[in-house]
Amino acid sequence: MREITPRTAATPALPGTTAFERKVRLGTWSLLFERLWPRLWVLFGIIGLFLLVSLAGLWMYVGDIPHRIGLVLFAVATMAGVAFAARVPVPTREDVVRQMEARSGVPHRPATSYEDTLSAPASDPATTQLWVAHKSRLAKLLDRMKVGRPEPRPDRYDPFALRALLVIGVALLALLTGDNLRDRLASAFRMGPTIKVADARLDAWVTPPAYTARPPLLLADGARGGTIQPAAAGKTIEIPDRSALIVRSSGAGIKDRVLEI
């Protein structure tokens, strides 16, 4: 005679499970972002420090060998930062479920309990019915589960908010550098004595008073080496009373530039 093994009644598909699985997927991305964001700040910090050094013009005060060593160190640190961010641990389903349970505040860990199974096939119909009722009650609790917003909390690794000072420092130097921003950044990759001297620049213009509604008159253009504009060269210029003459100079060797009025 053939032996027949009793089977348990299959648990029916419950309507809340599909929505719960969607929450698990969103929770996976949320937890991954929480783990990745602090690691990305390590990379941002290295890049920000490089920008800070370059915009401050510190490369022109070091020799050729320290300059090369500094670039190599920044390159190695950048690659290490990329590798550190790429090796972020991917959250498991168990990690996501536990985080959702903690944030939702639902007691008895319904998500974890819902994925439990009977240790052995139950031949007793009463046991099967109790198990199905237990799963149905847990499925209702799953509707109360929430993913919540990501909380990367990089402040736990930076209690003194140095990252904020770095961002502010880079922004201020970028504003103060003005038109020389590209040259400051390019100086990090220029070797030799050329990085120690910036080209002199002289700009000059006359701003008429507001009541005249006249545009400013450019006298010297620093982008063209401080050359006098054709309209202002070799001729007398009439300007309204109370006009403002503005002269701006920058760079080494500016003492050799002369603007005669």
Backbone hydrogen bonds in HBPLUS format (Angstrom, degrees):
<---DONOR---> <-ACCEPTOR-->    atom                        ^
c    i                          cat <-CA-CA->   ^        H-A-AA   ^      H-
h    n   atom  resd res      DA  || num        DHA   H-A  angle D-A-AA Bond
n    s   type  num  typ     dist DA aas  dist angle  dist       angle   num
A0017-THR N   A0014-LEU O   3.24 MM   3  5.82 160.4  2.28 116.9 122.3     1
A0020-PHE N   A0016-GLY O   3.06 MM   4  6.21 148.9  2.16 142.7 152.1     2
A0021-GLU N   A0017-THR O   2.89 MM   4  6.13 154.5  1.95 149.7 155.5     3
A0022-ARG N   A0018-THR O   3.13 MM   4  6.43 147.5  2.24 142.3 151.0     4
A0023-LYS N   A0019-ALA O   3.03 MM   4  6.34 149.4  2.13 142.3 150.4     5
A0024-VAL N   A0020-PHE O   2.88 MM   4  6.23 146.6  1.99 146.8 156.8     6
A0025-ARG N   A0021-GLU O   3.06 MM   4  6.37 152.6  2.14 143.9 149.9     7
A0026-LEU N   A0022-ARG O   3.06 MM   4  6.38 162.3  2.09 149.4 153.8     8
A0027-GLY N   A0023-LYS O   2.77 MM   4  5.92 153.3  1.84 145.6 154.2     9
A0028-THR N   A0024-VAL O   2.90 MM   4  6.10 138.6  2.07 140.7 151.2    10
A0029-TRP N   A0025-ARG O   3.28 MM   4  6.67 157.4  2.34 148.3 151.8    11
A0030-SER N   A0026-LEU O   2.95 MM   4  6.19 156.2  2.01 148.0 155.5    12
A0031-LEU N   A0027-GLY O   2.88 MM   4  5.99 165.2  1.90 147.7 151.1    13
A0032-LEU N   A0028-THR O   2.93 MM   4  6.05 150.9  2.01 142.5 151.3    14
A0033-PHE N   A0029-TRP O   2.95 MM   4  6.14 154.3  2.02 144.6 150.7    15
A0034-GLU N   A0030-SER O   3.06 MM   4  6.35 154.3  2.12 145.2 152.3    16
A0035-ARG N   A0031-LEU O   3.10 MM   4  6.36 147.6  2.21 142.7 150.4    17
A0036-LEU N   A0032-LEU O   2.88 MM   4  6.02 144.5  2.00 143.8 154.7    18
A0037-TRP N   A0033-PHE O   2.91 MM   4  5.79 168.9  1.92 156.4 157.2    19
A0039-ARG N   A0036-LEU O   3.04 MM   3  5.28 119.1  2.43 104.1 119.6    20
A0040-LEU N   A0036-LEU O   2.92 MM   4  6.21 148.0  2.02 154.1 164.6    21
A0041-TRP N   A0037-TRP O   3.15 MM   4  6.44 141.5  2.31 147.6 157.5    22
A0042-VAL N   A0039-ARG O   3.15 MM   3  5.40 139.9  2.32 100.8 111.4    23
A0043-LEU N   A0040-LEU O   3.04 MM   3  5.18 115.3  2.48  98.0 112.7    24
A0044-PHE N   A0040-LEU O   2.83 MM   4  6.20 160.5  1.87 152.5 158.8    25
A0045-GLY N   A0041-TRP O   2.82 MM   4  5.83 148.6  1.92 136.9 145.1    26
A0046-ILE N   A0042-VAL O   3.17 MM   4  6.47 150.9  2.26 142.5 149.0    27
A0047-ILE N   A0043-LEU O   3.08 MM   4  6.37 167.2  2.09 155.2 158.1    28
A0048-GLY N   A0044-PHE O   2.78 MM   4  5.90 158.7  1.83 147.9 154.9    29
A0049-LEU N   A0045-GLY O   2.89 MM   4  6.02 152.8  1.96 142.9 149.8    30
A0050-PHE N   A0046-ILE O   3.08 MM   4  6.34 153.1  2.15 144.4 151.4    31
A0051-LEU N   A0047-ILE O   2.98 MM   4  6.30 157.7  2.03 150.6 156.5    32
A0052-LEU N   A0048-GLY O   2.87 MM   4  6.07 152.6  1.94 145.7 153.9    33
A0053-VAL N   A0049-LEU O   2.99 MM   4  6.21 161.0  2.03 148.7 152.6    34
A0054-SER N   A0050-PHE O   2.97 MM   4  6.14 159.7  2.01 147.9 154.0    35
A0055-LEU N   A0051-LEU O   2.82 MM   4  5.85 171.8  1.82 153.7 156.5    36
A0056-ALA N   A0052-LEU O   3.08 MM   4  6.02 144.5  2.21 137.4 146.5    37
A0058-LEU N   A0053-VAL O   3.23 MM   5  5.70 161.2  2.27 171.7 169.2    38
A0057-GLY N   A0054-SER O   3.00 MM   3  5.22 154.5  2.07 105.1 113.3    39
A0061-TYR N   A0058-LEU O   3.14 MM   3  5.51 159.8  2.18 110.6 116.8    40
A0062-VAL N   A0059-TRP O   3.40 MM   3  5.65 171.5  2.41 109.9 111.8    41
A0067-HIS N   A0063-GLY O   2.97 MM   4  5.98 145.4  2.09 140.1 150.6    42
A0068-ARG N   A0064-ASP O   3.02 MM   4  6.31 157.2  2.08 148.9 153.6    43
A0069-ILE N   A0065-ILE O   2.95 MM   4  6.21 162.9  1.98 156.0 161.2    44
A0070-GLY N   A0066-PRO O   2.85 MM   4  5.96 155.5  1.91 143.8 150.4    45
A0071-LEU N   A0067-HIS O   3.07 MM   4  6.37 156.9  2.12 148.6 154.0    46
A0072-VAL N   A0068-ARG O   3.00 MM   4  6.26 158.9  2.04 149.7 155.4    47
A0073-LEU N   A0069-ILE O   2.92 MM   4  6.17 159.5  1.96 151.2 156.8    48
A0074-PHE N   A0070-GLY O   2.98 MM   4  6.22 157.8  2.03 148.4 154.2    49
A0075-ALA N   A0071-LEU O   2.91 MM   4  6.12 155.3  1.97 146.7 153.8    50
A0076-VAL N   A0072-VAL O   2.87 MM   4  6.11 163.8  1.89 154.7 158.6    51
A0077-ALA N   A0073-LEU O   2.91 MM   4  6.02 161.3  1.94 146.8 152.6    52
A0078-THR N   A0074-PHE O   2.89 MM   4  6.02 150.6  1.97 143.4 151.3    53
A0079-MET N   A0075-ALA O   3.05 MM   4  6.32 162.5  2.09 150.2 153.9    54
A0080-ALA N   A0076-VAL O   2.92 MM   4  6.15 154.3  1.98 147.6 155.5    55
A0081-GLY N   A0077-ALA O   2.87 MM   4  6.07 148.4  1.97 142.4 151.2    56
A0082-VAL N   A0078-THR O   2.95 MM   4  6.27 152.9  2.03 148.8 155.7    57
A0083-ALA N   A0079-MET O   2.97 MM   4  6.18 160.7  2.00 147.1 152.3    58
A0084-PHE N   A0080-ALA O   2.87 MM   4  6.03 152.5  1.94 144.2 152.1    59
A0085-ALA N   A0081-GLY O   3.02 MM   4  6.22 154.4  2.09 143.8 149.9    60
A0086-ALA N   A0082-VAL O   2.90 MM   4  6.10 151.1  1.99 146.1 154.7    61
A0087-ARG N   A0083-ALA O   3.12 MM   4  6.21 132.9  2.35 141.1 151.2    62
A0096-VAL N   A0092-THR O   3.09 MM   4  6.43 159.8  2.13 152.0 156.8    63
A0097-VAL N   A0093-ARG O   2.93 MM   4  6.13 166.8  1.95 154.8 158.3    64
A0098-ARG N   A0094-GLU O   3.04 MM   4  6.13 162.7  2.07 147.2 151.8    65
A0099-GLN N   A0095-ASP O   3.07 MM   4  6.25 154.1  2.14 143.9 150.9    66
A0100-MET N   A0096-VAL O   2.96 MM   4  6.21 159.9  2.00 153.3 158.7    67
A0101-GLU N   A0097-VAL O   2.98 MM   4  6.19 158.5  2.03 150.0 155.7    68
A0102-ALA N   A0098-ARG O   3.01 MM   4  6.19 153.0  2.08 143.1 150.3    69
A0103-ARG N   A0099-GLN O   2.99 MM   4  6.19 155.9  2.05 150.4 156.4    70
A0104-SER N   A0100-MET O   2.91 MM   4  5.91 147.5  2.01 145.6 154.3    71
A0105-GLY N   A0101-GLU O   3.23 MM   4  6.17 144.3  2.37 139.1 145.7    72
A0113-SER N   A0109-ARG O   3.02 MM   4  6.19 162.9  2.05 154.6 160.1    73
A0114-TYR N   A0110-PRO O   2.78 MM   4  5.81 142.9  1.92 142.9 152.5    74
A0116-ASP N   A0113-SER O   3.10 MM   3  5.24 161.9  2.14 106.1 111.1    75
A0128-THR N   A0124-ASP O   3.21 MM   4  6.55 156.7  2.27 150.8 157.3    76
A0129-GLN N   A0125-PRO O   2.95 MM   4  6.20 156.3  2.01 148.8 154.7    77
A0130-LEU N   A0126-ALA O   2.96 MM   4  6.20 158.8  2.01 148.8 154.5    78
A0131-TRP N   A0127-THR O   2.96 MM   4  6.16 153.1  2.04 144.8 152.4    79
A0132-VAL N   A0128-THR O   2.95 MM   4  6.21 156.1  2.01 148.2 154.4    80
A0133-ALA N   A0129-GLN O   2.92 MM   4  6.15 158.1  1.97 148.9 154.9    81
A0134-HIS N   A0130-LEU O   2.89 MM   4  6.08 150.6  1.97 143.3 151.7    82
A0135-LYS N   A0131-TRP O   2.99 MM   4  6.25 156.0  2.04 146.4 152.3    83
A0136-SER N   A0132-VAL O   2.96 MM   4  6.18 149.8  2.06 144.2 152.7    84
A0137-ARG N   A0133-ALA O   3.02 MM   4  6.26 153.2  2.09 146.0 152.2    85
A0138-LEU N   A0134-HIS O   3.08 MM   4  6.34 155.7  2.14 145.2 151.9    86
A0139-ALA N   A0135-LYS O   2.90 MM   4  6.10 146.8  2.01 142.1 151.5    87
A0140-LYS N   A0136-SER O   3.26 MM   4  6.55 143.2  2.40 140.7 148.4    88
A0141-LEU N   A0137-ARG O   3.31 MM   4  6.67 148.0  2.42 139.7 147.9    89
A0141-LEU N   A0138-LEU O   3.07 MM   3  5.05 118.4  2.46  93.5 109.0    90
A0142-LEU N   A0138-LEU O   3.04 MM   4  6.39 131.6  2.29 141.7 155.1    91
A0143-ASP N   A0140-LYS O   3.27 MM   3  5.67 145.3  2.40 103.8 112.1    92
A0144-ARG N   A0141-LEU O   3.05 MM   3  5.48 150.6  2.14 108.9 117.4    93
A0145-MET N   A0142-LEU O   3.07 MM   3  5.25 160.5  2.11 106.7 112.7    94
A0156-ARG N   A0153-ARG O   3.32 MM   3  5.97 166.1  2.34 114.7 118.2    95
A0157-TYR N   A0154-PRO O   3.04 MM   3  5.61 149.6  2.14 113.4 121.2    96
A0161-ALA N   A0158-ASP O   3.14 MM   3  5.48 166.2  2.16 117.7 119.6    97
A0164-ALA N   A0161-ALA O   3.22 MM   3  5.51 131.7  2.47 101.2 112.1    98
A0166-LEU N   A0162-LEU O   2.93 MM   4  6.19 149.9  2.02 147.2 155.8    99
A0167-VAL N   A0163-ARG O   3.06 MM   4  6.31 159.2  2.10 145.1 149.6   100
A0168-ILE N   A0164-ALA O   2.97 MM   4  6.17 165.8  1.99 152.5 156.5   101
A0169-GLY N   A0165-LEU O   2.85 MM   4  5.92 157.2  1.90 143.7 150.6   102
A0170-VAL N   A0166-LEU O   3.02 MM   4  6.21 162.9  2.05 150.9 154.5   103
A0171-ALA N   A0167-VAL O   3.00 MM   4  6.18 161.0  2.04 148.0 153.6   104
A0172-LEU N   A0168-ILE O   2.91 MM   4  6.10 164.4  1.93 153.9 157.8   105
A0173-LEU N   A0169-GLY O   3.02 MM   4  6.15 164.8  2.05 149.1 153.5   106
A0174-ALA N   A0170-VAL O   2.95 MM   4  6.06 151.3  2.03 144.2 152.4   107
A0175-LEU N   A0171-ALA O   3.08 MM   4  6.36 150.0  2.17 144.5 151.9   108
A0176-LEU N   A0172-LEU O   2.89 MM   4  6.15 160.8  1.93 152.3 157.9   109
A0177-THR N   A0173-LEU O   2.83 MM   4  5.83 150.1  1.92 145.1 152.7   110
A0178-GLY N   A0174-ALA O   3.38 MM   4  6.45 154.0  2.45 136.0 141.3   111
A0180-ASN N   A0177-THR O   3.22 MM   3  5.45 159.9  2.26 129.9 125.6   112
A0181-LEU N   A0178-GLY O   3.26 MM   3  5.77 156.6  2.32 120.1 120.3   113
A0184-ARG N   A0180-ASN O   2.89 MM   4  6.12 153.6  1.96 154.5 161.8   114
A0185-LEU N   A0181-LEU O   3.06 MM   4  6.37 161.7  2.10 153.4 157.6   115
A0186-ALA N   A0182-ARG O   2.85 MM   4  6.04 157.8  1.90 149.2 156.0   116
A0187-SER N   A0183-ASP O   2.93 MM   4  6.01 132.9  2.16 138.3 149.9   117
A0188-ALA N   A0185-LEU O   3.30 MM   3  5.81 156.0  2.36 108.3 114.6   118
A0189-PHE N   A0186-ALA O   3.05 MM   3  5.64 155.3  2.12 115.3 122.1   119
A0190-ARG N   A0187-SER O   3.38 MM   3  5.03 167.5  2.40  96.8 100.3   120
A0195-ILE N   A0192-GLY O   3.43 MM   3  6.43 168.2  2.45 124.3 125.7   121
A0196-LYS N   A0193-PRO O   3.01 MM   3  5.43 160.2  2.05 113.7 120.1   122
A0252-ALA N   A0198-ALA O   3.26 MM  54  5.60 132.9  2.50 125.4 135.9   123
A0201-ARG N   A0250-SER O   2.76 MM  49  5.27 147.5  1.86 162.8 161.6   124
A0250-SER N   A0201-ARG O   2.99 MM  49  5.27 146.1  2.10 145.8 151.0   125
A0203-ASP N   A0248-ARG O   2.78 MM  45  5.09 167.1  1.79 158.4 162.6   126
A0248-ARG N   A0203-ASP O   2.73 MM  45  5.09 167.7  1.74 153.5 157.5   127
A0204-ALA N   A0220-ALA O   3.05 MM  16  4.88 156.0  2.11 134.2 132.7   128
A0219-LEU N   A0204-ALA O   2.78 MM  15  5.24 157.0  1.83 137.3 142.2   129
A0220-ALA N   A0204-ALA O   3.08 MM  16  4.88 162.7  2.11 130.4 132.7   130
A0205-TRP N   A0246-ILE O   2.95 MM  41  5.50 154.3  2.02 153.0 161.4   131
A0246-ILE N   A0205-TRP O   2.90 MM  41  5.50 177.9  1.90 174.2 174.7   132
A0206-VAL N   A0217-LEU O   2.85 MM  11  5.10 157.7  1.90 141.8 148.1   133
A0217-LEU N   A0206-VAL O   2.83 MM  11  5.10 156.4  1.88 148.9 154.5   134
A0207-THR N   A0244-ALA O   2.76 MM  37  5.08 166.8  1.77 152.8 156.6   135
A0244-ALA N   A0207-THR O   2.92 MM  37  5.08 169.1  1.94 141.6 142.4   136
A0212-THR N   A0209-PRO O   3.26 MM   3  5.95 154.5  2.33 115.3 121.7   137
A0213-ALA N   A0210-ALA O   3.10 MM   3  5.48 148.3  2.20 110.9 119.6   138
A0229-GLN N   A0219-LEU O   3.09 MM  10  5.65 155.9  2.15 138.7 143.7   139
A0221-ASP N   A0227-THR O   3.22 MM   6  5.80 159.0  2.27 150.2 151.0   140
A0224-ARG N   A0221-ASP O   3.10 MM   3  5.56 152.0  2.18 109.2 117.4   141
A0226-GLY N   A0221-ASP O   2.79 MM   5  4.76 136.9  1.97 132.9 132.2   142
A0225-GLY N   A0222-GLY O   3.09 MM   3  4.95 150.4  2.18 113.1 109.9   143
A0232-ALA N   A0229-GLN O   2.85 MM   3  5.32 146.8  1.96 113.1 123.5   144
A0233-ALA N   A0229-GLN O   2.99 MM   4  6.06 121.9  2.34 150.8 167.0   145
A0256-ASP N   A0253-GLY O   3.16 MM   3  5.83 163.3  2.19 115.3 120.1   146
A0257-ARG N   A0254-ILE O   2.94 MM   3  5.32 160.1  1.98 111.6 118.3   147
